[in-house]
């Protein structure tokens, strides 16, 4: 009996030791992270809204982790080159990706992607959301979304809808509007938002659903453009006098969001540490002010919540892409 008791006690001690040894690397790794510079891949151009938001977050993380978080612009294929680089990187927390709806749109827009966002990455955390804003030339004789729809139907096939590129958020926002409002407009893609504005101001194109930014608000305040609505489900807090498009087209909603992803296999302890620090930043008054300065509001989420959100966003854009018969291949 004594021998049996000793043997059982020794077995339990050995089992506990093995369990502790297995758990130690994870805990030690999380405590040591980050031990060196962390790369944040951004698939869109430097100086753009996605890049600007990424750098705001990178600065916060650098300050609060005590290591540098560096934004690296890896542009091309609508942001997909950055995603490809992410999934090829080790899952060690030292390569991350900051992105937005371009990756959820790409899931259906590109038929031959070399990666699968849901299969090959893990959600880390969301940062913020901003609306698109529906703007027309001040010379166009419409002053509301309802008037624009009536004008488009009366001038069927004559209106042109600008975008910053095929498959970009402004393009899909316009396609969703066309399908829900029952209007016809010719899509005219440009190379980026800045290239659109000279033609929009002059009236060569008639409508643009662009990301809310200081540049478009400046043109509106100067009287060169007229804002008809924001694309969020309800009015945007910083523009309370501007109606939501959904007030005229029920159910219409386009949300531009920004979030962080890591390669599949990244330790949960690392993604949780990053998520905790991101959400701490979203409750910081100075960080919130910086986000408001570029038109955004905080969008705190757990990794699981961001994963659920991304799945819904992919499904939404798949329907729009199929309706519009759009493909980038």
ABEGO torsion letter per residue (X at the ends): XAAAAAAAAAAAAAAAAAAAAAAAAAAAAAAAOBABBBBBBBABBBGBAAAAAAAAAAAAAAAAAGBBBBBBBBBEGGGAAAAAAAAABBBAGABBBBBBAAAAAAAAABAABABBAAAABBBAEBABBBBBBBBBBAABBBABAAAAAAAAAABBGABBBBBAEBGBAAAAAAAAAAAAAGBBBBBBBBBEAAAAAAAAAAGABABBBBBBBAAAAAAAAAGABBBAEBABABBBAABAABBBAAAABBGBBBBBBBBBBBBBGBBAAAAAAAAAAAAAAAABAAAAAAAAAAGBBBBBBBAAAAAAAAAAAAAAAAAAAAAAGBBAX
